[in-house]
Every structure is written in structure tokens, then in C-alpha cells.
Amino acid sequence: AHRGKLDGNDALINFATTLENTVIKTVEAGGMTKDLALLIGAEQKWMTTTGFLEKLDENFQKAMSA
């Protein structure tokens, strides 16, 4: 986002902001890898790295098309 600000590139700012918000919302909804899940507790469900990245991609594609 900062690079976008320096260059006056609104598309890059939008991309970076949307990606950051998507990651936050995905984790808040319970989608996370084991390392993060263990910080919450032993009973927290978790995803593989590949599963997490696929979920991020799915959510990011939805956010970018909205």
C-alpha cells in the first residue's frame, strides 16, 4: 500500500488494502494454520498451509469482484 501511495497508484493501494482485509477476515472467521490456532488453544480447528492459501484465494477473489 505504501508503494502505491508513493507512486500515486490507486489500483495498487486497493489491491494491498483488499488483501490485508481479506487475511484479517479469514483468520477472524476461524481460517488459520496450526501455528496460529495453537495460540488460541488446543481445541481450535486449523487448516493446512495449502488449505489456508486456497481459502484466502477464494475470499480474495470474492472481495476483488465486489
Sequence and secondary structure as in RCSB ss.txt:
>XXXX:A:sequence
AHRGKLDGNDALINFATTLENTVIKTVEAGGMTKDLALLIGAEQKWMTTTGFLEKLDENFQKAMSA
>XXXX:A:secstr
 HHHHHHT HHHHHHHHHHHHHHHHHHHTT  BHHHHHHH TT   B HHHHHHHHHHHHHHHHH 
